[in-house]
Amino acid sequence: MWCGFSSRPGHVTDPYAPELAEYDFTPSFLVQATYDRDGNELTAEMISA
């Protein structure tokens, strides 16, 4: 599970603050994403924190 929006496994970006992508931050929601073996995002479920 990755916090924020994940464009690929292990990579986290925050659409409202992209410059914070490399820092630890606490968003108000979590997105659980699943990927196929090629790393393409299959599903993304938003979960309230």
C-alpha positions in Angstrom: 0.0 0.0 0.0 1.3 3.4 -0.9 0.2 6.8 0.4 -1.0 9.3 -2.1 -1.3 8.4 -5.8 1.2 5.8 -7.0 2.1 5.8 -10.7 4.3 2.7 -10.3 5.1 0.4 -7.4 7.1 2.1 -4.6 6.7 5.6 -6.2 4.5 8.1 -4.4 3.3 11.4 -5.8 1.0 13.9 -4.2 -1.0 15.7 -6.9 -1.4 18.8 -4.7 2.3 19.0 -3.7 4.5 17.1 -6.2 7.6 18.6 -4.7 6.9 16.6 -1.5 6.9 13.3 -3.4 10.4 12.4 -2.0 9.5 13.4 1.6 7.4 11.7 4.3 4.0 13.3 4.6 0.6 12.2 5.9 -2.2 12.6 3.4 -5.9 12.6 4.5 -6.5 9.5 2.4 -4.7 6.3 1.4 -4.8 4.7 -2.1 -4.2 1.0 -2.3 -3.2 0.1 -5.8 -2.6 -3.3 -7.5 -0.4 -3.9 -10.4 0.1 -6.6 -13.1 3.5 -8.2 -13.6 4.5 -5.5 -16.0 3.9 -2.8 -13.5 0.7 -1.4 -15.0 -1.8 -0.2 -12.5 -4.9 -2.4 -12.5 -7.0 -0.9 -9.7 -6.7 1.9 -7.2 -9.0 2.0 -4.2 -9.2 5.2 -2.1 -9.4 4.5 1.6 -10.2 7.2 4.1 -7.4 7.6 6.7 
